Amino acid sequence: LPGKVKLLGPLNRSVHVKDANEKDGRGKEYVATLYEIKESGSFKYVTKAKMTPVGPSKQLQPKISRPSYLKSNGAYLLDTGFHVYLWLGNDANATVSKEAIPMAQRYFKDYRRPQMPVSVLKERMENAGFQEYMSDDVESSCACVIL
């Protein structure tokens, strides 16, 4: 579709569409990142998702170890690149819990991230989208028993 394109409707003008070039492949993939939300309203980097073999086919998927990082007395922000999840532990500070959404808005501004959907999740009430990025390290501790 390179070349001049005529737009219709209220814009009613021509735009020039460029050919793809070597710069198109240089974009970096965003890796899901976990931050702790501090009482002061600041964000402390915790970890990035690591590629982990999942399921019987051992397909690699980005995962964060839940037991290692998510603590009941904490509040965390998980930026997946397409969605932000605010995870609030059962014993998280009440002020941080109440200010979760404004803190997410500040995160977008301070870290120069685009606006994206935000979900607030309570501990043990996580949705499937959040679970997709979490690992319970079950595979390293399971066993098979044949009777």
Backbone as numpy.savetxt, mean C-alpha at the origin, in Angstrom:
# Nx Ny Nz CAx CAy CAz Cx Cy Cz
-1.02 4.92 -32.44 -1.82 6.11 -32.44 -0.97 7.38 -32.44
0.36 7.28 -32.69 1.16 8.50 -32.74 0.70 9.42 -33.86
0.90 10.72 -33.64 0.50 11.72 -34.63 -0.51 12.67 -34.04
-1.17 13.45 -34.89 -2.16 14.42 -34.42 -3.51 13.74 -34.23
-4.15 14.09 -33.13 -5.46 13.56 -32.81 -6.39 14.73 -32.56
-7.57 14.70 -33.13 -8.56 15.77 -32.95 -9.50 15.36 -31.83
-9.60 16.21 -30.80 -10.52 15.95 -29.70 -11.88 16.54 -30.03
-12.92 15.88 -29.61 -14.27 16.36 -29.84 -14.86 16.89 -28.55
-15.98 17.51 -28.63 -16.67 17.98 -27.44 -16.16 19.34 -27.00
-16.24 19.62 -25.69 -15.89 20.95 -25.20 -14.42 21.33 -25.43
-13.53 20.34 -25.52 -12.11 20.66 -25.74 -11.86 21.08 -27.18
-12.43 20.40 -28.13 -12.38 20.71 -29.55 -11.05 21.31 -30.01
-9.99 20.54 -29.83 -8.67 20.98 -30.30 -7.83 19.77 -30.67
-6.69 20.01 -31.26 -5.80 18.92 -31.66 -4.68 18.77 -30.63
-4.28 17.54 -30.41 -3.13 17.26 -29.54 -2.18 16.37 -30.32
-0.90 16.44 -29.97 0.10 15.62 -30.62 0.47 14.46 -29.69
0.31 13.23 -30.17 0.64 12.03 -29.40 2.01 11.56 -29.85
2.96 11.45 -28.90 4.33 11.06 -29.22 4.48 9.54 -29.29
5.49 9.11 -30.04 5.86 7.70 -30.09 6.47 7.29 -28.76
6.38 6.00 -28.44 7.06 5.48 -27.26 8.56 5.55 -27.52
9.33 5.72 -26.45 10.79 5.74 -26.60 11.44 4.98 -25.45
12.76 5.04 -25.36 13.50 4.28 -24.36 13.17 4.72 -22.93
12.65 5.93 -22.74 12.32 6.42 -21.40 11.11 5.70 -20.81
10.26 5.13 -21.65 9.05 4.48 -21.16 9.34 3.30 -20.25
10.42 2.59 -20.47 10.74 1.41 -19.67 11.53 1.72 -18.42
11.88 3.00 -18.19 12.72 3.35 -17.05 11.94 3.65 -15.78
10.63 3.61 -15.83 9.84 3.87 -14.63 10.05 2.77 -13.61
10.06 3.13 -12.33 10.25 2.14 -11.28 8.90 1.65 -10.77
8.85 0.39 -10.44 7.65 -0.19 -9.86 7.57 0.25 -8.40
6.38 0.64 -7.94 6.23 1.05 -6.54 6.11 -0.20 -5.68
6.84 -0.23 -4.59 6.81 -1.36 -3.67 6.00 -0.94 -2.44
5.04 -1.76 -2.06 4.20 -1.46 -0.89 5.10 -1.16 0.30
4.76 -0.06 1.01 5.59 0.41 2.12 4.74 0.60 3.36
5.28 0.17 4.51 4.58 0.28 5.78 5.24 1.35 6.64
4.42 2.26 7.20 4.89 3.31 8.11 4.13 3.19 9.42
4.80 3.49 10.51 4.13 3.60 11.80 3.68 5.04 11.94
2.45 5.25 12.42 1.95 6.60 12.67 2.25 6.93 14.13
3.07 7.94 14.35 3.48 8.32 15.70 2.44 9.27 16.31
2.45 9.36 17.64 1.54 10.24 18.37 1.70 11.70 17.95
2.91 12.06 17.57 3.20 13.44 17.15 2.59 13.76 15.79
2.08 12.73 15.10 1.52 12.93 13.77 2.54 12.68 12.67
3.74 12.26 13.04 4.77 11.96 12.03 4.67 10.49 11.62
5.38 10.17 10.56 5.38 8.80 10.03 6.80 8.25 10.13
6.91 7.05 10.68 8.21 6.39 10.81 8.24 5.21 9.86
9.21 5.21 8.93 9.36 4.09 8.00 9.56 2.80 8.79
8.83 1.75 8.41 8.97 0.45 9.06 9.63 -0.55 8.12
9.02 -0.79 6.96 9.58 -1.76 6.02 8.90 -1.65 4.66
9.51 -2.28 3.68 8.89 -2.43 2.35 8.52 -3.90 2.20
7.53 -4.16 1.37 7.12 -5.54 1.10 8.26 -6.27 0.39
8.42 -7.53 0.72 9.45 -8.36 0.08 8.76 -9.44 -0.74
9.37 -9.77 -1.87 8.80 -10.80 -2.73 8.92 -12.15 -2.00
7.77 -12.80 -1.81 7.69 -14.02 -1.02 6.94 -15.08 -1.81
7.44 -16.33 -1.82 6.70 -17.40 -2.50 5.39 -17.71 -1.76
4.30 -17.76 -2.52 2.98 -17.96 -1.92 2.25 -19.11 -2.61
1.55 -19.91 -1.81 0.72 -20.98 -2.35 1.50 -22.16 -2.87
0.76 -23.15 -3.39 1.39 -24.38 -3.87 2.33 -24.14 -5.05
2.03 -23.11 -5.86 2.88 -22.85 -7.03 4.10 -22.01 -6.67
4.16 -21.52 -5.42 5.27 -20.69 -4.94 5.45 -19.44 -5.79
4.34 -18.89 -6.29 4.38 -17.65 -7.07 4.83 -16.51 -6.15
5.73 -15.67 -6.64 6.25 -14.56 -5.84 5.26 -13.41 -5.79
4.96 -12.95 -4.57 4.07 -11.82 -4.36 4.66 -10.93 -3.27
4.40 -9.59 -3.33 4.93 -8.72 -2.29 4.18 -8.93 -0.98
4.92 -9.20 0.11 4.31 -9.46 1.41 5.10 -8.77 2.52
4.37 -8.42 3.59 4.96 -7.86 4.80 4.60 -8.82 5.92
5.58 -9.14 6.77 5.36 -10.07 7.87 4.54 -9.40 8.97
3.28 -9.81 9.12 2.39 -9.21 10.11 2.92 -9.34 11.54
3.31 -10.53 12.02 3.73 -10.63 13.41 4.97 -9.78 13.73
5.82 -9.59 12.75 7.05 -8.84 12.99 6.82 -7.34 13.12
5.79 -6.81 12.49 5.66 -5.36 12.41 4.39 -4.78 13.01
3.25 -5.43 12.89 2.00 -4.86 13.38 1.80 -5.20 14.85
1.83 -4.17 15.68 1.67 -4.34 17.13 0.32 -3.77 17.55
-0.34 -4.41 18.51 -1.68 -3.98 18.96 -1.72 -2.56 19.50
-0.61 -2.08 20.03 -0.61 -0.72 20.58 -0.19 0.34 19.56
-0.13 -0.05 18.28 0.32 0.87 17.25 -0.73 1.19 16.21
-0.41 2.19 15.40 -1.23 2.57 14.25 -0.27 2.63 13.06
-0.69 2.09 11.92 0.21 1.97 10.77 -0.48 2.43 9.49
0.33 2.87 8.56 -0.15 3.26 7.24 0.55 2.36 6.23
-0.22 1.66 5.42 0.32 0.81 4.35 -0.03 1.45 3.02
0.99 1.88 2.28 0.81 2.48 0.95 1.16 1.41 -0.07
0.15 0.95 -0.82 0.38 -0.11 -1.82 0.69 0.46 -3.19
0.57 1.77 -3.33 0.76 2.39 -4.63 -0.56 2.69 -5.31
-1.61 1.98 -4.93 -2.94 2.18 -5.49 -3.99 2.43 -4.42
-3.65 2.12 -3.18 -4.60 2.22 -2.07 -3.78 2.43 -0.81
-4.32 3.22 0.12 -3.67 3.40 1.43 -4.58 2.78 2.48
-3.98 1.95 3.32 -4.70 1.32 4.43 -4.16 1.89 5.73
-5.06 2.34 6.60 -4.69 2.78 7.94 -5.11 1.66 8.88
-4.14 1.01 9.50 -4.41 -0.12 10.38 -4.27 0.36 11.81
-5.33 0.20 12.60 -5.33 0.65 13.98 -5.39 -0.56 14.92
-4.36 -0.71 15.74 -4.34 -1.80 16.71 -5.40 -1.57 17.77
-5.81 -2.65 18.43 -6.85 -2.55 19.47 -6.45 -1.63 20.62
-5.16 -1.52 20.89 -4.68 -0.68 21.99 -3.99 0.58 21.49
-4.28 0.99 20.26 -3.65 2.18 19.68 -4.09 3.44 20.42
-3.23 4.45 20.41 -3.51 5.74 21.03 -4.82 6.31 20.47
-5.70 6.79 21.35 -7.01 7.29 20.93 -6.90 8.50 20.00
-5.93 9.38 20.26 -5.75 10.56 19.42 -5.35 10.16 18.01
-4.42 9.22 17.91 -3.98 8.76 16.58 -5.16 8.11 15.85
-5.95 7.32 16.54 -7.10 6.66 15.92 -8.10 7.69 15.41
-8.36 8.73 16.20 -9.33 9.75 15.82 -8.85 10.60 14.65
-7.55 10.81 14.55 -6.98 11.68 13.52 -6.44 10.90 12.31
-6.82 9.65 12.15 -6.26 8.79 11.10 -6.45 9.36 9.69
-7.64 9.78 9.35 -7.91 10.28 7.99 -7.14 11.58 7.71
-7.17 12.58 8.61 -6.35 13.78 8.35 -4.86 13.46 8.23
-4.39 12.46 8.98 -2.99 12.06 8.87 -2.69 11.46 7.50
-3.64 10.71 6.96 -3.45 10.15 5.62 -3.35 11.27 4.60
-4.18 12.29 4.74 -4.12 13.43 3.83 -2.77 14.13 3.94
-2.26 14.24 5.15 -0.95 14.86 5.33 0.15 13.99 4.72
-0.01 12.68 4.82 0.95 11.75 4.21 1.03 12.00 2.71
-0.13 12.12 2.04 -0.14 12.36 0.59 0.66 13.62 0.25
0.46 14.66 1.04 1.13 15.94 0.78 2.63 15.86 1.10
2.97 15.39 2.31 4.37 15.36 2.76 5.24 14.44 1.92
4.70 13.32 1.48 5.48 12.33 0.72 5.25 12.46 -0.79
4.54 13.51 -1.18 4.27 13.78 -2.60 3.66 12.57 -3.31
2.67 12.00 -2.66 1.97 10.84 -3.22 0.66 11.31 -3.83
0.20 10.65 -4.88 -1.09 11.04 -5.47 -2.24 10.68 -4.54
-3.34 11.38 -4.67 -4.54 11.02 -3.90 -4.99 9.64 -4.35
-5.36 8.81 -3.41 -5.85 7.46 -3.72 -6.82 7.04 -2.64
-7.55 5.96 -2.85 -8.51 5.51 -1.84 -7.83 5.22 -0.51
-8.54 5.49 0.59 -8.04 5.25 1.95 -9.06 4.38 2.67
-8.58 3.32 3.31 -9.45 2.47 4.14 -8.89 2.45 5.55
-9.77 2.61 6.54 -9.38 2.52 7.95 -9.80 1.14 8.42
-8.84 0.40 8.96 -9.09 -0.98 9.40 -8.71 -1.15 10.86
-9.55 -1.83 11.61 -9.24 -2.16 12.99 -8.56 -3.53 13.02
-7.76 -3.73 14.03 -7.08 -5.02 14.22 -8.11 -6.15 14.24
-7.83 -7.21 13.54 -8.66 -8.41 13.37 -9.93 -8.16 12.56
-10.01 -7.00 11.89 -11.17 -6.70 11.03 -10.66 -6.24 9.67
-9.54 -6.80 9.23 -8.90 -6.40 7.98 -9.67 -6.94 6.78
-9.64 -6.20 5.69 -10.30 -6.66 4.47 -9.32 -7.43 3.59
-9.85 -8.00 2.52 -9.03 -8.84 1.63 -7.92 -8.05 0.95
-8.18 -6.78 0.61 -7.15 -5.96 -0.04 -5.94 -5.78 0.85
-6.16 -5.56 2.14 -5.06 -5.42 3.10 -4.36 -6.76 3.30
-5.15 -7.81 3.46 -4.61 -9.16 3.70 -3.69 -9.60 2.57
-3.98 -9.12 1.36 -3.17 -9.49 0.19 -1.70 -9.13 0.38
-1.42 -8.09 1.16 -0.04 -7.64 1.36 0.58 -8.14 2.65
-0.18 -8.89 3.45 0.32 -9.36 4.74 0.64 -10.84 4.69
1.66 -11.21 5.44 2.05 -12.61 5.57 2.03 -12.95 7.05
1.39 -14.04 7.41 1.36 -14.47 8.80 2.49 -15.44 9.11
3.41 -15.62 8.17 4.54 -16.54 8.33 4.07 -17.94 8.68
2.89 -18.33 8.18 2.33 -19.65 8.48 3.16 -20.74 7.83
3.63 -20.49 6.60 4.35 -21.53 5.88 5.61 -21.97 6.60
6.27 -21.04 7.30 7.51 -21.39 7.97 7.26 -22.18 9.24
6.00 -22.21 9.73 5.74 -22.89 11.00 4.74 -24.05 10.86
4.35 -24.41 9.65 3.35 -25.47 9.51 4.03 -26.83 9.30
3.25 -27.86 9.51 3.76 -29.21 9.32 2.66 -30.06 8.68
3.08 -31.13 8.05 2.14 -32.04 7.43 2.17 -33.35 8.22
1.00 -33.81 8.64 0.91 -35.04 9.43 0.15 -36.07 8.59
0.76 -37.23 8.38 0.12 -38.32 7.63 -0.17 -39.44 8.61
-1.42 -39.81 8.70 -1.80 -40.88 9.63 -2.02 -42.17 8.91
